[in-house]
Amino acid sequence: MKEDGRVTEGSCRCGQVRMKLKGKPALTMACHCTGCQKMTASAFSLSAFYPFENFEVSGLEPVIGGLHGDLDHYCCPHCLSWLFTRAERMGPFVNVRPTMFENARSFIPFIESQTAEKLSWATTPAVHSFERFPPPDSYPALITEFAASGFAD
């Protein structure tokens, strides 16, 4: 992924965990699963995938919240804001919550997942929809299409 010099900063709600992103996201998405609905107290969660080396955390050390196991959801230890997710199956990527960053409006979801659990009135501008998660082998093509789409500009 080509580095464009962009730096985006953000924090948890209380400001004690600070984060920094370098470059553009590899992919943006909305997840409609009931787990994300419960963790966000909303209709879906928003995500942006970044190469892990383009992500920095400072301040308080995030703690694991939400489910413990297959996916590690990291939260501020003070205000408990859900900040990012890491999982071995995600490979070299971190999945950040765009609403924690200064330019949250620019993270438009390119794909939506778990639409089988979607609230009937919830809509997004996503180009691709998946009843569950996209098949793992579809991510390279989705990332390539996202880069050419202008969604990250």
Number of C-alpha atoms within 10 A of each C-alpha: 12 7 9 9 9 9 12 16 16 21 21 23 16 12 15 17 22 22 21 15 21 19 18 24 24 21 24 25 25 25 25 26 21 19 15 18 17 13 16 14 11 13 20 28 22 21 27 24 22 22 19 15 11 16 19 12 15 12 12 13 14 23 15 19 18 15 11 9 9 10 16 17 22 20 21 25 17 16 13 16 21 24 26 22 20 19 15 10 10 14 10 13 21 20 25 25 22 23 20 20 21 12 12 14 9 13 22 20 21 24 22 28 21 19 19 13 17 19 15 9 6 11 13 14 12 16 12 13 19 15 14 15 14 16 8 9 8 9 13 11 10 17 18 13 15 19 18 11 12 8 18 19 10
